């Protein structure tokens, strides 16, 4: 998946994630994918950042943080 595809999936499922557990799980997978991509980019270029990956995917940091927090609460 490229960043635009990740952003498209997020845009489809994030609005449903408050009421739909499956949508929340999909968003959680995207969070883990982005965290992994951030670590990989950091290892390769030493200049990777979470915000840059989120920006490339079109995902707001506040939304990303909300999903991660809700997953921890589960």
GUVEXMAR-326860 format. One record per residue: x, y, z of N, C-alpha, C, O in turn. Coordinates in pm, whole numbers, plus 50000, padded with zeros to 5 digits. Layout:
BEGIN
XYZXYZXYZXYZ
...
***
This chain:
BEGIN
500844988250000500005000050000500895012450000501875013250074
500535021949918501265034549923500535044150017499465041050068
501135055650039500595065150137499185069850100498335071550188
498945072049973497605076649931496545066149957495435069349998
496885053649933495945042649958495675041350108494535039150150
496715042650188496535042350333495605053650375494695051550456
495825065450322494965076850353493535074650310492605078650381
493325068250196491975065650148491245056050241490075058150274
491935045450283491335035650374491015042350507489945040150564
491955050350557491725057550683490485066450672489625066450761
490405074150564489275083250545487945075650540486905081050579
487975063550491486755055450484486365049950621485185049950656
487335045450697487025038250822487105046750949486415043651047
487915057250950488045065051072486695070851119486395069951238
485895076651030484615082051079483705071451143482865074851226
483855058951106483035048051159483635042151287482975034351356
484895045651318485615038751424485075041251564485365033651656
484285051851581483705054551711482615044851750482375042551869
481955038951651480815030151678481015015951625480285006851665
481975014151539482165001251473483524995551512484575000951475
483504984751588484744978651637485654974051523486874975251532
485064968951415485884964751301486594976651237487764975651200
485904987951226486525000051171487655004751261488705009051212
487455003851392488505007551487489714998351470490855003051475
489484985551451490584976051431491354979151302492584978251300
490654982751197491314986351071492174998751091493304999251044
491635008651162492415020751190493615017351278494685023151262
493435008251371494545003851456495644997351375496834999551401
495264989351277496274983251189497034993951112498254993051094
496315004151067496965015150996497945022351089499045025951048
497555024351216498455030651313499735022551327500835028151326
499595009451340500775001051354501635001251226502865001351234
500985001351112501705002250985502495015250976503645015350933
501865026151016502545039151012503695039551111504765044751079
503495034151231504605033651329505775025651272506935029551286
505475014351207506535006151148507225013651034508455013151022
506455020550951507035028150841507925039350895508985042150839
507485045551002508285056251064509625050851111510655057251090
509615039151174510875033251221511765029451103512975031551109
511185024050998511965020150881512595032350815513785032150782
511825042750797512345054950735513445060750822514465065450772
513245060550954514255065651046515545057551034516635063251033
515425044351026516595035851014517355038450883518585038050880
516615041050777517245043050646517825057050632518975058650589
517035067250668517465080950639517905088850761518495099550748
517615083550880517915090551005517145103651017517445111751104
516155105850931515385118250940513885115550931513115124650902
513465103150955512055099950949511305105651067511865107051176
510055108751047509245113551158507805109051139507315107751027
507145106851250505745102851246504915113251172504075109751089
505125125951201504315136351139504475136450987503495138650915
505695133950938505875133650792505105122150728504525123850621
505105110550792504365099150739502865102050745502145099150649
502395107650856500965110950867500565121150761499515119850698
501395131150740501105141250637501015134850499500135138150421
501925125650470501925119050339500655110750319500175109250207
500115105550430498895097450423497635105950435496525101050412
497785118550471496635127250489495865124250618494645125850622
496575120050722495955116450850496335126850954497505130050970
495335132051025495595141651131496215134751251495785123851289
497215141051312497885135351428496895133151543496985123051613
495965142251562494975140851670494105128551648493795121451744
493715125951523492905114051493493715101351517493215091651573
494965101451474495875090251493496025087251642495915075751685
496285097751721496445096051866495165090751931495225082552023
494025095551884492735091051939492545076051919492135068952011
492825071351799492675057051770493635048851857493235038751916
494875053051865495825045651948495355045252094495465034852160
494835056252145494365056852284493165047552304493095040352404
492235047452210491055038952222491445024352216490835016052283
492455020952138492905006952131493525002452261493374990952302
494235011552328494855008252456493765005652560493924997052647
492665012952551491575011552647490774998652629490034994652719
490924992152516490134979952488490604968352572490054957452561
***
